[in-house]
Amino acid sequence: MPSKAPAATATLPEALSAQRKRLRDAERRGVDVTESKRFLVQALLSLRARRLDEMGGRLQASARALAEEESRHKEEGLRRSLWELREKGVPAEALAGAEAAL
């Protein structure tokens, strides 16, 4: 009988892959593995759902960081434009609203 130790130290995808192989072998021998297959499919779907959730979280964090960076660049560009307008002699009263918005 094979030892349980390797399965205990395997990562989840490795363990699921090993379980898939054991199920195929048992099925070839004529053993009814319907319930085990159902469990394996549920475990695989759960793993994929968790990975998709993690990827979604990383994508959201990246999107937030990108939006913040774009906002900073826009603000810097607007400040630069206001400075250029001041240098060109546009009255401060005309720029007051734009400066207040920043």
C-alpha positions as a printed NumPy array, in Angstrom:
array([[  0.   ,   0.   ,   0.   ],
       [  1.455,   3.408,  -0.948],
       [  2.455,   5.829,   1.78 ],
       [  0.257,   8.846,   2.527],
       [  3.316,  11.025,   3.275],
       [  3.959,  12.193,  -0.324],
       [  0.319,  13.272,  -0.734],
       [  0.464,  15.162,   2.557],
       [  3.462,  17.216,   1.461],
       [  2.263,  17.818,  -2.11 ],
       [  0.815,  21.162,  -3.059],
       [ -2.874,  21.2  ,  -3.842],
       [ -2.513,  21.061,  -7.658],
       [  0.01 ,  18.216,  -7.316],
       [ -2.303,  16.378,  -4.941],
       [ -5.247,  16.824,  -7.305],
       [ -3.158,  15.616, -10.223],
       [ -2.096,  12.563,  -8.236],
       [ -5.709,  11.92 ,  -7.257],
       [ -6.76 ,  12.175, -10.915],
       [ -4.146,   9.553, -11.828],
       [ -5.295,   7.226,  -9.029],
       [ -8.902,   7.586, -10.215],
       [ -7.964,   6.744, -13.801],
       [ -6.041,   3.698, -12.619],
       [ -8.945,   2.548, -10.433],
       [-11.414,   3.124, -13.243],
       [ -9.303,   0.98 , -15.588],
       [ -9.451,  -1.81 , -13.014],
       [-13.254,  -1.574, -13.045],
       [-13.754,   0.186,  -9.703],
       [-16.755,   2.535,  -9.468],
       [-15.178,   5.97 ,  -8.941],
       [-18.246,   8.136,  -9.571],
       [-18.285,   9.771,  -6.113],
       [-14.518,  10.236,  -6.134],
       [-14.724,  11.891,  -9.553],
       [-17.433,  14.209,  -8.263],
       [-15.214,  15.17 ,  -5.317],
       [-12.224,  15.706,  -7.628],
       [-14.229,  17.92 ,  -9.998],
       [-15.501,  19.982,  -7.065],
       [-11.961,  20.377,  -5.754],
       [-10.667,  21.41 ,  -9.19 ],
       [-13.493,  23.919,  -9.642],
       [-12.872,  25.304,  -6.173],
       [ -9.175,  25.696,  -6.943],
       [ -9.903,  27.457, -10.229],
       [-12.459,  29.729,  -8.583],
       [ -9.949,  30.662,  -5.881],
       [ -7.269,  31.376,  -8.493],
       [ -9.693,  33.512, -10.52 ],
       [-10.648,  35.399,  -7.369],
       [ -6.974,  36.024,  -6.585],
       [ -6.319,  37.185, -10.137],
       [ -9.353,  39.466,  -9.957],
       [ -8.031,  41.   ,  -6.761],
       [ -4.624,  41.573,  -8.327],
       [ -6.242,  43.09 , -11.419],
       [ -8.33 ,  45.436,  -9.283],
       [ -5.271,  46.51 ,  -7.299],
       [ -3.364,  47.114, -10.537],
       [ -6.262,  49.088, -11.982],
       [ -6.429,  51.265,  -8.845],
       [ -2.678,  51.887,  -8.955],
       [ -2.875,  52.763, -12.643],
       [ -5.79 ,  55.138, -12.052],
       [ -3.881,  56.853,  -9.23 ],
       [ -0.802,  57.203, -11.433],
       [ -2.86 ,  58.617, -14.312],
       [ -4.523,  61.049, -11.916],
       [ -1.128,  62.233, -10.668],
       [  0.105,  62.73 , -14.225],
       [ -3.025,  64.682, -15.152],
       [ -2.678,  66.868, -12.079],
       [  1.001,  67.521, -12.843],
       [  0.103,  68.4  , -16.43 ],
       [ -2.597,  70.808, -15.28 ],
       [ -0.26 ,  72.471, -12.795],
       [  2.348,  72.822, -15.545],
       [ -0.238,  74.341, -17.863],
       [ -1.348,  76.805, -15.195],
       [  2.269,  77.796, -14.625],
       [  2.762,  78.357, -18.346],
       [ -0.387,  80.496, -18.465],
       [  0.897,  82.586, -15.542],
       [  4.197,  83.064, -17.362],
       [  2.294,  84.205, -20.457],
       [  0.603,  86.895, -18.393],
       [ -2.88 ,  85.495, -17.838],
       [ -4.376,  87.31 , -14.823],
       [ -4.403,  85.381, -11.546],
       [ -8.166,  85.993, -11.194],
       [ -8.751,  84.05 , -14.417],
       [ -6.745,  81.096, -13.112],
       [ -8.153,  81.115,  -9.56 ],
       [-10.957,  78.632, -10.294],
       [ -8.639,  76.158, -11.963],
       [ -6.097,  76.413,  -9.138],
       [ -8.811,  75.89 ,  -6.548],
       [ -9.968,  72.733,  -8.364],
       [ -6.487,  71.266,  -8.077]])
